[in-house]
Amino acid sequence: MRGRLLLAPLLAAFCVAGHAACDTGLAERMHAKLHPKRLLDHERAVCQPWRGFAGRFIVVLPMPRPTSKPGFTEFDLDVLVVQQADNGNTDRAAVVSRLLQPAALTEDAVRVGAIKVDTARYTLAGDARAFGVRVIRQGSSRANPYSSETLTLYVPQGAKLAKVLDGLETTLERGEWDTNCAGNFETVRGSLSIARSTSNGYADLLLRQTRTQTRSIPQGEECVTHERPAKFTSMMLRYDGMIYRSAKGAASD
């Protein structure tokens, strides 16, 4: 039971993200316009209004690449900022900023469970507000359960999108058990906030993480779980002019 509960939070997120594509069909229209000869993964395509920007949407188009390797899939990822027409006509929607990323995602024993758009207020500078794309991955092994969530941040720079944070792991859940009771499990959860300090014109980012570890062992007819004290760490991420990287030394608020 403990191993099945381990993945519950991220599995619940799959259900929410599965309905993330715009009901208006904006993602499909953008795909047909920009990639008429490519396949679109409709299940994981995402379209979401960008809060704070009237008529503006963020669209993520995952497109599988041809492959001859069984059980392996690579995806090109086209991330778009789209401006909807004032009358809501999706046929007149215009691409404002865009970044096409070849082979951005891979899938084998660990599958891409969902893609989500994060429109929290990532204000990095007075004229630079980022948005996030979160990717949830899930392993296929019952004996070695695994799931993770990564965050990538993009900033519109004219017609281009700049990727300023690349695949930061914000959630990790993994374990190894006998599929009955005995096993060890680990959960790491992180939160990202804007710091007061700046580097190369962009605000620093503070990553706070909580790590918990548990061990389950059979005792008679019961399965007993022992949880170790949680560990708390923090790390500062600083912009180097191109991308955010972890800073050396301890982080501070």
C-alpha positions in Angstrom: 0.0 0.0 0.0 2.8 2.4 0.9 4.3 2.1 -2.6 1.0 2.9 -4.3 0.5 5.9 -2.1 3.9 7.3 -2.9 2.9 8.5 -6.3 -0.6 9.7 -5.5 0.1 13.5 -5.5 1.6 13.5 -9.0 -0.9 11.0 -10.4 -3.6 13.4 -9.3 -1.9 16.1 -11.2 -2.1 14.0 -14.4 -5.8 14.1 -14.2 -5.9 17.8 -14.0 -3.4 18.4 -16.7 -5.1 16.0 -19.1 -7.8 18.7 -19.7 -5.3 21.5 -20.1 -5.7 22.0 -23.8 -8.0 25.0 -24.8 -11.6 24.0 -25.4 -11.5 26.5 -28.3 -9.1 24.2 -30.2 -6.4 26.9 -30.2 -3.5 24.4 -29.8 -4.8 22.3 -32.7 -5.2 25.4 -34.8 -1.7 26.6 -34.1 -0.3 23.1 -34.9 -2.2 22.9 -38.2 -0.9 26.4 -39.1 2.8 25.9 -38.1 3.3 22.2 -38.5 0.8 20.9 -41.1 2.9 17.8 -41.9 3.7 16.8 -38.3 1.9 14.6 -35.8 0.7 16.3 -32.6 0.4 14.5 -29.3 -3.1 15.8 -28.5 -3.2 14.2 -25.1 -0.2 16.3 -23.8 -0.7 19.4 -25.8 -1.4 22.4 -23.6 -3.1 25.8 -24.0 -3.7 28.1 -21.1 -4.5 31.8 -20.7 -1.6 33.9 -19.4 -3.0 35.6 -16.3 -2.4 39.3 -16.4 -2.2 39.6 -20.2 -5.6 40.1 -21.8 -6.2 37.8 -24.7 -2.8 36.2 -24.4 -2.3 32.4 -24.3 0.6 30.0 -23.8 0.5 27.0 -26.1 2.8 24.0 -25.9 2.9 21.6 -28.8 4.6 18.3 -28.3 5.3 16.5 -31.6 6.8 12.9 -31.6 9.7 12.4 -33.9 10.0 9.3 -36.2 11.9 6.5 -34.6 12.7 2.8 -35.2 13.6 2.1 -31.6 10.8 0.2 -29.8 9.6 1.7 -26.6 11.5 5.0 -27.2 10.0 8.3 -28.2 11.5 11.7 -28.8 9.4 14.9 -28.9 10.0 18.2 -30.5 8.5 20.9 -28.3 7.1 24.2 -29.8 6.4 26.7 -27.0 4.3 29.7 -28.2 2.9 32.9 -26.8 -0.2 33.6 -28.8 -2.4 36.8 -28.9 -6.0 36.1 -29.4 -8.1 38.5 -31.5 -10.3 41.0 -29.6 -13.4 39.2 -30.9 -12.1 35.8 -29.7 -11.7 34.4 -33.2 -9.0 31.8 -32.9 -8.5 31.8 -36.7 -7.0 35.3 -36.3 -4.7 34.4 -33.3 -1.2 35.6 -33.9 2.1 34.2 -32.5 3.8 36.8 -30.4 6.9 34.8 -29.3 8.1 31.3 -30.0 10.8 28.8 -29.3 11.0 25.5 -31.2 13.1 22.9 -29.4 14.1 19.8 -31.3 14.2 16.5 -29.3 13.3 18.4 -26.1 11.7 15.4 -24.4 12.4 11.7 -24.4 10.3 8.8 -23.2 11.3 5.2 -22.6 11.0 3.3 -19.3 10.1 6.7 -17.8 7.2 8.2 -19.6 6.0 11.8 -19.9 2.8 11.8 -17.9 1.7 15.4 -18.4 2.8 18.8 -19.4 1.5 21.8 -17.5 1.8 25.6 -17.9 2.7 27.6 -14.8 1.6 31.2 -14.9 2.8 32.3 -11.4 4.2 35.8 -11.3 7.8 35.1 -12.1 8.8 38.8 -12.5 12.5 38.7 -13.1 12.9 42.4 -14.0 10.8 45.4 -14.6 10.3 44.5 -18.2 10.8 40.7 -18.0 8.1 38.3 -16.7 8.6 34.6 -17.2 6.2 31.7 -17.4 6.9 28.1 -16.6 6.4 24.8 -18.3 6.2 21.8 -15.9 6.8 18.3 -17.1 5.7 15.3 -15.0 7.4 12.0 -15.6 6.5 8.6 -14.2 8.4 5.3 -14.1 6.8 2.0 -15.1 8.3 -0.3 -12.5 6.1 -1.2 -9.5 9.0 -2.5 -7.5 10.9 0.8 -8.1 8.3 3.5 -8.2 9.5 6.8 -9.6 7.9 10.2 -10.5 9.3 13.7 -10.9 8.3 17.1 -11.9 10.6 19.6 -13.6 10.2 23.3 -14.3 11.5 25.3 -17.2 11.1 29.1 -17.4 10.7 31.2 -20.5 10.9 35.0 -21.1 9.5 36.6 -24.2 12.1 38.7 -26.0 10.4 40.1 -29.0 9.6 37.4 -31.5 11.7 34.8 -29.6 11.3 33.1 -26.3 14.4 32.8 -24.2 14.8 29.7 -22.0 16.2 31.1 -18.8 15.8 28.1 -16.5 16.1 24.6 -17.9 14.5 21.6 -16.3 14.8 22.3 -12.6 13.6 19.3 -10.6 11.0 20.6 -8.2 9.5 17.2 -7.1 11.0 13.8 -6.8 9.3 10.6 -5.5 11.1 7.3 -5.6 11.5 4.1 -3.8 12.5 0.4 -3.8 10.3 -2.2 -2.2 9.3 -5.9 -2.3 5.8 -4.9 -3.6 4.3 -6.2 -0.4 5.7 -4.1 2.5 9.5 -3.9 3.0 11.2 -1.0 1.3 12.7 2.5 1.3 11.1 5.6 -0.1 12.2 9.2 -0.6 10.3 12.3 -1.4 11.8 15.7 -2.3 9.6 18.8 -2.7 10.8 22.2 -3.7 9.4 25.7 -4.0 10.8 28.5 -6.0 10.6 32.2 -5.0 11.9 35.5 -6.2 14.8 36.8 -4.2 15.6 40.5 -3.5 19.1 40.3 -5.0 19.8 40.4 -8.7 22.5 39.0 -11.1 23.1 40.3 -14.6 19.8 42.2 -14.6 17.5 39.4 -13.5 16.3 38.6 -10.0 17.9 35.7 -8.2 15.7 32.7 -7.5 15.6 30.9 -4.2 14.9 27.2 -4.2 13.8 25.7 -0.9 13.6 21.9 -0.6 12.2 19.4 1.9 13.5 15.9 1.8 11.7 13.1 3.7 12.7 9.4 3.8 10.7 6.4 5.1 11.4 2.8 5.7 8.6 0.1 5.8 9.2 -3.3 7.4 6.9 -6.2 8.2 6.2 -6.8 11.9 4.0 -9.8 12.4 0.9 -9.3 10.3 1.4 -5.6 10.1 3.5 -3.3 7.8 5.1 -0.6 9.9 6.5 2.6 8.4 9.3 4.6 10.1 9.8 8.2 9.0 13.1 10.0 9.4 13.2 13.6 10.4 12.7 15.9 7.4 15.7 17.7 6.0 15.4 21.3 4.8 17.9 22.9 2.4 17.9 26.0 0.2 19.9 27.0 -2.9 20.2 30.3 -4.7 20.0 30.3 -8.5 21.6 33.2 -10.3 21.3 34.4 -13.9 24.6 34.3 -15.8 23.4 36.4 -18.7 22.0 33.3 -20.6 20.5 31.0 -18.0 20.0 30.4 -14.3 22.6 28.3 -12.6 23.1 27.2 -9.0 25.3 29.5 -6.9 28.2 28.1 -4.9 27.9 28.2 -1.2 24.9 28.4 1.1 21.8 30.3 0.0 20.3 33.1 2.0 17.0 35.1 1.8 
